[in-house]
């Protein structure tokens, strides 16, 4: 950080960090950097909490069948979730030791997000591949994608569709573009008659179409994304809406969740057997069934909404079974679409957690700088995830193949690298060739083989070092994948899609001589004909000149 002047005083990084809190007892450079970084999280609001309002609660812990101590309440609090408990009297904020990441100098809470409404749920390639190998029919994914493409096509049919699409995807909101398109419609004009507005919408649709084709980001109408929360029998606490939190009442049984949903128009409580997962999902056990239940009318859980409340009972907490999740703000995906329900399930992964590297002394700036350089040199998460996707497509057992299971574990290590300082052991990465499925091709103008032989896929005669060099030096070859990701990829023809929407645009637009801006100005003149405004013109010119001079 470059020094800066604040209230007449030159401020340096060391002084700024000292003002944030006490970090001297942290002995891991990675962990220390992560803790300091928490203070710079983007927040849209903050609330000052009186010192007397804080109350410390014990952790909720239980030993599983393997004798491993599980912390069910991990992550809920000082850094994490705040949910409402109407049994607490007065202004009270209850924290647990695992929530307190460092001793801060401020008692204010910075709010990074809130559960105003459930977030939409989208599939991705990793989750689709897992569901395919859990025997979800291909047709379910193909129909969902076809529906998404059709919705994109309808976007250009009229102004209301276009405005709604832009509003829903938060496109052009700062410039009030959705409002403008709708307003033009109400005065009898169309966005199609202006090249800029037309091109803006078509570009937005192109981006969304490529999200579908190249990332398989498919919206699931009967699915939601919410934060997580926990349920325990002894203590109550305060925490945020729209997240996974803990059932502090002890009502929920093992394998049960409570998911109350509300928005501007309606509210409901999700009930029945549902599928729950969390991104990034790479292990087949990162997807599990749970029973979503209602709670009594007098339950304190009735005070929360737009979240998933987890049970505190059982040998192992459910969040940790879902890609190693916890309750410090993690988002969870819940699916209640019958067509996406798996025929089989897998046992969840149970990776041993590695303690952060301890340097045995106070962390200084050079330690964190050295770790940052090490992290940039050794971060392999993207490479591992791509290789997992490739091998899962090529291996007969898919994500159940030992090489894919190994990569899922290595990805877990890579995700924690920024906090533990422990990099992935590159010597354990499964061997692979430069042959990849067609859905990983960088674009449409790539030669695709109709098929590939087992011998080609298993041709790994080069030694370990040579293999890595070959992967980087030799151009990749692509084959036609018959798995679901390949089918989804080929089902979208970008060229054909845009030809059709541009053909429709040409059929409804006005002649070339028509000017939308002139028509708007004509409408304004007609509506303001009897309004006296000319005496404001000098004032308006002064504002314009002041603005020009300020640039």
PyMOL commands that set and color helices and strands:
alter all, ss='L'
color gray80, all
select helices_A, chain A and resi 13-20+29-38+51-53+97-99+125-133+138-155+159-168+177-186+191-193+195-215+284-286+300-303+318-321+338-340+365-378+381-394+398-400+402-420+426-428+438-440+454-457+464-473+484-490+494-508+516-527+534-550
alter helices_A, ss='H'
color red, helices_A
select strands_A, chain A and resi 4-6+9-11+21-22+45-48+54-57+61-63+69-71+93-96+103-104+108-111+119-123+218-231+244-247+256-262+267-270+272-277+287-292+307-311+331-335+435-437+448-449+477-479
alter strands_A, ss='S'
color yellow, strands_A
deselect
rebuild
show_as cartoon
